[in-house]
Amino acid sequence: MYDILIKEGMIVDFEKNKILIGDIGINGNKITFIGQCSSTAKKVIDASGKVVSPGFIDIHMHEEKIKKAKNIEPYDIANYMILMGVTTGIAGNCGDNYQDIGQGHPRGAGTFPKVIGKYVREDKELDLIEALKKMTKLPANRLGLKAKGEIKEGMDADIVIFDFNSIRNCSTFEKPTLPPKGIEYVLVNGSVAVEKNKIINKRLEKAIRKNNS
């Protein structure tokens, strides 16, 4: 029995440069099976017709106050990032401190869906697999995150499931915190963080230290 079984998803395979229909079995925080599965699971996710991608990696995040409010939650930006499919965020020399930029910037809630919705689906400037590789495998390789960035057995179960036909950015400079459309599920460390565009568990994160990927 699996902890989570993702059924009939359109799984992104970077090695074959294809999208393959199949199931993904997850135990603990790892992907333990990819293929056609008849086993049971504690939770089954129907991903038919949906793209199943590795979780997006933000290689240079900013802790911005992107909404005007008193007593902003310490994980404010993390909540908006997980809603757009970001499962790994890199905090560098300017990424681990709050900065008040007034009204806010829409990148904090919509960068990755915008790439897929606008530049892949609408403008056809990028191929879907190429775009997803730039968001996942390539940054993982650059950072030495050997267990992230691909859907493979033994890899971390950081996964985004989205509807290619409806995914889009909704945030604007006037409303920078509007969440995107089309993200069905986000899994972090093998647990569901987002379901149907709603955060259901916001405390799944862990720190990744240098030389401990």
Sequence and secondary structure as in RCSB ss.txt:
>XXXX:A:sequence
MYDILIKEGMIVDFEKNKILIGDIGINGNKITFIGQCSSTAKKVIDASGKVVSPGFIDIHMHEEKIKKAKNIEPY
DIANYMILMGVTTGIAGNCGDNYQDIGQGHPRGAGTFPKVIGKYVREDKELDLIEALKKMTKLPANRLGLKAKGE
IKEGMDADIVIFDFNSIRNCSTFEKPTLPPKGIEYVLVNGSVAVEKNKIINKRLEKAIRKNNS
>XXXX:A:secstr
 EEEEEEEEEEEETTTTEEEEEEEEEETTEEEEEE     EEEEEE TTSEEEE EEESS  EEE S  SS  TT
HHHHHHHHTTEEEE   TTSSSEEE TT  THHHHHHHHIIIIIIIIS  S HHHHHHHHTHHHHHHHT TTSSS
  TTSB  EEEE TTT B    SSSTT   B EEEEEETTEEEEETTEES         TT  
